[in-house]
Amino acid sequence: MTTNSPQTAEEALVELISSYHELNGNYVDELEQPPIPLDFLQYVARNRPFVVRKAAVTWPAVSLWSSDYLAAVMKDSTVKVAITPSGNADSAVWNPADGKLNFAKPLEIDEKFEDFLSHVRRQEVGEAPATGLENKRLTVRENDNMRGEYSSLYSDIAADIPWATESFGASPDAINLWIGNSRSVTSLHKDNYENIYCQIRGRKCFVLLPPIETPCVNITDLEQAVYAHVGEDVCPSRRHSIAKLKL
C-alpha cells in the first residue's frame, strides 16, 4: 500500500493558483453598456476586472478636453507635480548612494499648470531633454484632486457613476485626475478602494494580478528615499533619515 506524501506549502500554493486560473481564465470581460448594480457587485465579489466601452462618451470632457482647452481653463492655476528621471511614480529603484534597493518617492513641486502641460507636450514629441529640470513629470496629488486643485474641470465629468453609487450606497470618496505622457509609469501596487478608471485622452496599459497571486509578488520591506535636484535638499527635517536620490 502506498500513500501520497503531504504537499509542501509551495506545492499547495501552486495547485491553488493553477486551479484559480483554470476556473477563471485570463480574459477581461468587455461590456458594450454599463452593468446593472447586481452584476457590478458580482464582479467586485469575485475581484474580476471588466471594461465598459464608451461608458463616458456623454461626458463633456470627452469632446472638450484638448491641450488648448485644459490650458485655457487652468491657466492661472498652480498644481502639484511629481518629477522623476524616468517617469515612474512611487517605485522600487536602485540607489547608488547606499548600494541598496529603495522605495523612492518623486520630487514634488508646485508648478503653473500651463508650464506643466507645455513640458509634458514637448517631451512627448522629443523637444524636451530628459535631464536636470527637464525630467519626466506627472500630476501627483491624488486626494480627491478633481474637487480640489482641478475643480475648474469638475463640471466636465460626471459627479458619480450611477450603477456603482447604487451598488455601494454611497458616492465616490475621491475623484482624481492623472495627466502624464507615454513615459509615465505606475509601479505595482494594491489600492484599498474599488477603482473605476475612465480614459479621456490617450491610452493606458494595465497589468493586473488577481489577489490570489499576492504570494508571488515577493513583497519586501524597503528603506524609503526621495528624489532631489543635485545640491537641493527637498526632505523636511522630520524625515532626515530618508535617503535622497539625485535627478
N, C-alpha and C positions, 0 to 999 in steps of 0.2 A: 504494500500500500504506500502510495506516495502522497505527500502533502505539498502544497504550494508554499513557498517561502513568503513571509509577510512583506508587503510592499514597503519600500522606503518612502520617506516623506516626499522626496523628489519624484519618484515614480508615481505616487498617488496624485501629485500636483499635475504632472504631465498628462495623466489619464483624465483628470478633471477638465483641464483646458481643452484637450482634444475632443472630449465629449461635448463641451460647450459649443465648439466651432462646428461639429457635426450637426448639432441640433439647430444652430442659429445661422450658420453660413457667414460669408464675408461681404455680403451685399448691403447696400444702404437703400432703403425704400425712397423712391421719388414719387411725390404726390402731385397731381395736377390741380388740386384745390386743397385748402386748409382742412385739417382733420376736425371732426366733431370733438367736443371735450372728452368724451369717454374714450375715443381712440387715442387721443393725445396722452391721457393718463396711462393707457396700456403701454405706450412707448416709454414713458417715464418709469413705470414699474419694472420694465424689462431692461432698462438702461440701453435702449436702442436708439440710434440717431435716425433722422429722416430729413429729406429735402422737400420743400414745397416750392415748385416753380412759379414765378411771377406772383408770389404772395403779397408783395409790397408794391405792385405795379400802380396802384391808385394813390400812393403817397406823393405829395408834391415834390419831395426830394428827388424822386426818380427822374422827373423831367427838368427840374430846376438846377440840381447840383452839378455845376461845372466849376472849373478853377476860377473863372472870372466872377461867377455868382458868389462863390464862397468868399473870395477876396473882397467883394463889394459889401457883403453883409457883415463880415467880421473885420472890416478894415481897421478900425481903431482899437481892436481887442488884443489883449495880451494873454497868451496861453502857456501852459506848462509843457515843455518839450523835453524828450529823452534823447540823449546823444551817446552813441557807441561807435566803435570803429567799423563794425560790420553789419549794423542794422538790427542786431539781436537785442531784445529787452532783457529782463532778468534771466540769467542763464549761467551755467557752469562753464568757466573758462580757465585756461592755464595761466597762472600768474608768474611771470619770470622773476618778479621781485623776491618771492619766497619759495619758488620751485614747487608750488602746490596747485591743485585744482581748487578754485574758489567759486563761491556763488556770487557772481558780480551783478551789481545794480548799475544802471546807466547814470551818467551825469545828467542832472535835471536843471534846466534853466528856464527863465521866463523870457519869452520872445514874442514880438509882434506877429500876429497870425499871418499877415501878408508876407513877412520876411521868411517865416517858416515854410509857407506854401511855395514861395518862389524857390527856396532851396530844394524842396522835395521835387519840384518840377524840373529844375536844372540838372539835378543829379540823375534823374530818370533818363534824360536824353544825353547824358555824358558831358554836360557843360560844367559840372561842379566837381572838383577833385575830392578824393576820399581821404584826405589827411587833415590834421590840425583842426581848425574851427569848421572845416567842411566835412566832418564825419557825418555818418548816417543819422537821420532824425526821424522820430515818430512821435505822435501825441501820446501823452503818458497818464494824465490824471484820469482815473477810472471811477472816481467816487461820484457816480451819477452826474457826469460832466455835461450831459445834454440839458439838464435843468440847472446847470451852474455856468461854467465859463462859455459853453456853447448854446446858451439859452436863446440867442438870436436866431438859431436854426431850428429850435424846438417845434415851431408851428409847421415845419415842413415834413414831419413824420407823425405816425400815429402815436397817441398817448399811451396806448397799450395794445396787446394782441388779444382780441376778444375771446378766442377759444382757449387761450392759456389763462387769462384772467378768470374766466368762468370755471375752469378746471381747478385752479388753486384757491379760488375765493378771495383773491387779493390782486391789486395792481402791482406792476413791477417795482421791486425795491430800488432798482437802479437802471438807468438808461444811459449807455455810454457810446461815444463816438471815437473810432480809431481812424487815424489818417497816416498813411505811410506810402512807400513805393515798393517796387519789386525786390528791394534789398531788405525789407522789413521782415523779421523772423521772430516768432514767439516760441520759446523753448517748451519742452514737455512739462505739463503741469496738470493739476486737478483743481477744478473750481468747486466751490461748495454750494453753487446755485445751479438750477436748471437754466441753461442759456438758450436764447433764440437769437441767432445771428442773421442779420439782414445785410446783404451785399448790395450797396447802392451803385458804386462805380468800381470798375476793375474786377479782379478776382482774388480769391484767397484759397490756398490749398490746405486741407486739414488732414492730419494723420491721427486717427482715432484708435484707442485701445480700450477694450472692454474692461470693466473693473476687476474681473477675474484674473487678468494678467498683471495685476499690481506686483506680485512677487517676481515677475520677470524684468522689472524696471531697474532693479539694483539700486534702490533708494539708499543714499549715503549722506551723512551729515557733513556739510562743508563750511569752512570759515567764510564769512562774508567779506565782500570787497566792493568798492565803488570806483567808477572811472573818474579821472580828474585830468584837466589840461596840465601839461608839463609846467611845473612851477606854480600851480594854483591849487591850493588846498580847499576842497569843497566839502570836507567832512565836518559836521558840527562837533564841538568839543565833547559832547556826551557820547559820541561814537568814535572816540580817538583810537580805539583798539581795532577798528576796521581798516584793512589794508586799502591802498589806493592803486588802481591800475591806470597807467598813462594812456591817453588818447593819442 
